[in-house]
Amino acid sequence: MGIFTKNTQFLKKYDVDKAVLGTGNFATVKKCRAKAGGEDRAVKIIDKSKVEDMNDITREIDIMEMIDHPNVIKLYEIFDEPKKMNLVLELVSGGELFDRIVARGNYTERDAADVMFTMCGALEYLHSKKVVHRDLKPENVLLATPANDAPIKIADFGLARLVSSKEMMKTACGTPGYVAPEVLQNKGYSSGAVDLWSAGVILYILLCGFPPFYEEELPALFDQILKGRYDFPSPWWDSISADAKNCVRSMLTVDPAKRITATDAKKHAWIVSASPTAKVDTGDLKKYQATKKLKKAAQKLIAMQKLMGKASVG
């Protein structure tokens, strides 16, 4: 691998901020900058002792090394140390796309179509490289900077895979509300169509502020997804154009062979000519984001309590 190196010189090359930008099960993300100057970047610090299978990490790195696209977060360097691995990444500072939309308040179908055109362009590029993201969701659609015209960036390739002509992907993975039917069927899947389904879920939420599949219990949720059982309820969808609904349907098509591709989605009538005056109500999106953040906070609290409980037992 070109940028993969057994290099323990990370702290000799970079200064790292103390503030934490994000945390995961086995990694912490902080801002860093080269001592020699240059742009600020992010460093994902992976604690190897917490990683169940390092092959998952090297697979993610292999994929990210292949990618160079303006709407996908870029991997610059890797410093592999005995106890940790430092991944130097492009720094994105604009936050989540959905949060920006809520902050703006004023949103149109044209704005939503522009987002989908850009997202599908990135997916078209990934799929041309035989890369399937497999975990496309709002949290992984970020903005490069706080600027109003900041480009979106697709992030988190931890579940991404390369499509092979010899074998099918069989892992049931992703985030429940965004996962495609073929992933749930456990029969194997071999294309980027799974990403277009997830894009369809994101588009649905962009246009009405709540998800198409919403059962609280997972078996019921998965049954909804497997049957493609969703609708466009009144009054939330009354003002949304027929072309926009058609675009959603083309992505949320249960049969992956009949689902629209990223290339064709970019040419869809609605994405090409959506109205700049057709307003989208962001009130329900604001509630959706607030509920999602509340659930995240509760999950972190539960995880912390479990961790403290184990520590006290030990």
N, C-alpha and C positions, 0 to 999 in steps of 0.2 A: 504494500500500500504506500502510495507516494508521500502522504503526510503523516503516516503512522510511524512513530519512532519510540524506542525505549529511551526517552529523553527525560531526565529528572531535573532539567534546568528551568522549569516553568517560572519559579519565583525569581530567578536571575534575569529573566526576560520581561516579566510582567509585574506591575503593581496591582494589588487586588483590594477593592473596597471592602469594608467590614459589613456594610449593609447587605442583607440577603434579598435577592430579587424574587426567588422562588425556591420551593423545596418539594421533594418527591420521596418515594420509598427508600431510595438509595443514593440520592443526589441532591446537591445544593447548587443554586445558580447565583453568581455574583457578578458585578461589573468589574472589568479589568482594563488596563491600558498598557501598551508596550512602554518600557522605560525609555526607549529611543524615540518616543513620540508616535503620533498617528491617531487613528480613530479609536474611540472607546469601543470595547467589545464585551461579550459576556463569556464567562467561563462556567461550564457545568462540571462540578467537582463530584466525581463518582466514588463512593466508598465501596471498595471491592468486597469488604467483609459482609456487606449487606446484599450483594448481588448473588442470586441463586445460581445463575448460569452465565458466565462471562461471554459465552458464544452469542448471547442475545445482544450484548453491547457491541461486540466486534461486527456483528451482522448490521446493526444500525449504522456503525461507522463506515462499513463498506458501501452501504447505500448512499449515505450522505456525501461520501467522496465523489460519487458519480454525478452529483447534482450541482448545477450552476444555472440558476434561474432567478430573475429579479423578484419573483413573488414566492420564493421558497427560502427559508433561513439557511444561510451558508455556514459550512464548517471550514475553519481556516487551518487549525493546527491541533495536534494531539500530543499530550505529554503523558506517557505511560510510566507510572511509578509503582514500586512494590505494593503499596497499600491503597493507592488511589489512582484515578485516571482523570486528567484535566482536558476537557474538550473546549477549545477556544472557538466561539461561535459569533456570528453576526449579532449585534445588540439591537433589539427592538424595544422601543420605549413608548409606543403609542397605546399599549393596552389592547384589550379585546375589541374586536369589531362591534359586537353587540353593545358594549358599554358606550362606545363612541356614538352609535346611532341614538341611544337613549339620551345622551348628553346634548346631542344636536336638537332633538325634539322634532325638527322639521325634516321629513323624509318622503321620498316619492318612489313610484315604481321604477323610474329611470335610474335612481340611485341603487335600488336593489338589483336591477338588470346589469348595471356596471360592475357591481360586486361579483355577480355570477359569471359575467364574461371573463373577468380577471381570474377568478377561482378556476373556471373551466380551462382557461389558457394554461394555468399551472398544472392542472391535472392532465391535460393533453400532453404537456412536456414530460411529466413523470411517466405516464403510460407509454410514451414513445421510447422511454428508457427501460420499459418493462418493470417499472416500480409501481407497486400498489400501496397506498398509504395505510388503509384499513382502520384508521381511527380519526376520520375527518369529523370535526364537531366544532361548535363556536369557540370553545376554549383554545383550540388549535388554529384559529384564524385571527391573527394579530395584525396590528398596524405598526409600520416601521418607525414612525415618529408621532409626536402630538399634533403635527400640522394637519390642517383640514383636508389637504389633498394627499395625505400620506398613503403610499401603496400598501396593500395587504400582504402578509407573509404567512405562508403555511408552515406550521411548526410541528415538532414532536414526531419523529420517525421511529419510535421505539417498537411499534408493531408492524412497520413496513416490511414488505417482502418483495423479492424479485420473482416475476412470473417465469416459470420454467415450462418448457414444452414437454418435459418428461414426467413431471409430477404436478398434482393439483394441491392448492392450499387447502388444508382441512381444519386448521385451528379455528375454533369459534372464539372470536375476539372482537374488541371494540367496545363502544359505550352503548348500553342496551337500547336507548331510544333512537339511535342513529345507525344501527347495524342492519345490513341487508338481509332479505329472506334467505338467500342461498347460503349465507354464513350460518344461519340457524338450522338449516336442514341437515348439516353434517354429512353431506354427500360429496363435498369438495367443490372448489370454485377456482377458476383459472384466469380471471381477467380483472381489469380495473373497473368493471361495472359496479362493484361494491362501493367505490368512491362516489359514483354518480348518484347512487341511492342516498348516501349520506348528504351529498350536496342538495338533493331534493328536500330532505328534512330541514336543512338549514334555510333553504329558500322559503319553504312553507312558514317557518317561524319568522323570517324577515318580513313576510307579507301580513301576518296576522298577530304575531306576538306570543303564540303558544304552539306546542308541537302537534304533529298529526297523530302520533301514537302516544297515549298518555295513561294507560292503566298502571295503577300503583303496584300490583303484584306481577312479578316477572312472567309467570306462565301465561297470564292473560295478555300482557304486553306482547310477548313473543307470538301468541296466537293472532293478535291484531296485525302484526308485521307480516307473518307468514301468509296471511290471506289478503294483505294489502288493503285492510279495512280502515279507510279514512274518508273524510268528507270536507266540504267547505261550508261550515255552519253560518247561518244568519244570526246576528247582523254583521259579524266580523268580516265576512267575505263579500258582502253585498256590493261594496264599491270597488272591489278588485276586478281587473279586466279579465275577460274570457281567455285572452292570450296568455296571461300570467298563470291562470289555472291550468291551461294546457301544458305550459312549461313544467309545472309541478308534476302533472300526471306523467309526462314523458320521462321524468326521472324516477318517480315512485311507481315504476312498472315492475310487478313481481318477477316476471320472466326476464332474466338478465340479457338474454339474446334479443329481446325486443326493447330493452331499455336504451334510451338515447346515449350516445357516446359523448365524451368531452368535446371532440371536434365538431360534431353535429349540434351540440348544445350552444356553442358559440354562434351558430348560424340561425338559431331558433328565432322565429318572427318576433317574439316578445323581447328577447335579449337584444335584438338588432334595433327594434323601433319602439320600445316602451315609452310611455308618455312621461314627459318631465313635469307635468302638472297634476298627474293622478297621485293624490296624497295617500300616504300609508300612516295609519294611526299607530304611534309608538307607545301608547299607554300600557297595553298588555305586554309588550316586550319589556317595559320597565319592571312590571310585576314579575315577569318570568325570570329576569336577571336577579332581582332581589331574592326571590324564592330559592334560586340556584345557589346564590352566595350564602344564604342562611343554612341550606343543607350542607354545603361544604364546611362551614364553620362548625356545625354540629358533628360532622364526621371527624374533623380534626380534634375536637374536644373528646370524643369517644376514644379515638386512637391514643390520645395523650393519657387519658385515664387508664386505659389498658396497659400502656407502657409503664406508668407509675405503679400500677398494681403489681406487675411483674417485678419491678425493681424492688418494691417493698418485700415481696415474697423471697426474692433472692437474698 
